Amino acid sequence: MQIVPLAKGAYAVMHGEFTLIEPRETGPGIAPVAYMDSVLGNAYLQRPEQIQQFRGLFGRLQAIALDPEESLRVVRSAAEEK
């Protein structure tokens, strides 16, 4: 888990949530899927160019996010405040 702090400001994927599912194995009927949930509805995307776009978005998020250890510290700190 990684957290993107609010202090980082606006970022490239603020248009909605998405889940990128990349199976460990490939074969007939087994392919990556991007699931997007938005106010306009849900979408399952499977075309290779769509998957590449979501991989790029995910990479940009990882680049600006706190590392996993720091993210865990933030979560623990927030839990202790409650």
N, C-alpha and C positions, 0 to 999 in steps of 0.2 A: 504494500500500500504506500502510495506517495500522495502528499498534500500539496496543492498549489496555493500558496498563501495569498490572501486578498491584497497584500502589499505589492504583489507582482503586477497588479493592474489588469487591464483587459488583455485577453489572449485569443489566439486564433480559433478556438473551438467553443466560444461562448454561445453558439447558436443551438446547442442541444446536447443531450446525453447520448453516448453511444457505447456499445459493447463490441469488441472485436474478438471473435472466436476463431482460433487457429488450431485445428486438430493436430496432434502429434503425428498421426499417420495420415497418409493420403491414399487415394485410390478412387475407383468408381463410386460416385455418390458421396464422397468425403472431400469437402472443400472448405476453405475459410469463408466465414460469414460475418458481415458487419450488421449489427442491429441498431437502429436509430429510433429513438422515441422523441417526438416533438409535439407541439400543440396542434400540428396539422395531421398527426397520426403516426403510426408505426411503420417501419420499413425494414425489410430484410434484403441486404444488398450482397450480391455474390460475383458480379463481374470483376475480372482481374484489375481493371483500372479503378474501380470503386474501392476494392480492398487496398490497393496501393495508396489511395488518398487517405484512407483511415489509418494506415500504418504511418503515414507522414504526420497526420494530426497527433497520433499517439506519441510519436517521437518528439514532437515539439512540446507536448505536455510534460513528458519525462524530463526534457532539458530544462524547463523552468521550475519544476517541482522540487521540493525538499527531498533529500535522499531518504530511503526507507527508515533509517535509524532516527533521523531528525523528525520525520513525520510521526513516528511512534512516540517520541518525546512530547510532541505537540498534543497528540491525542491523550496521552496520560495526564499531561498538565491540565487539559480541559476537563477531564474526568474528575481530577482532584478538586477543582474549583466548585463543583456542583455539590 
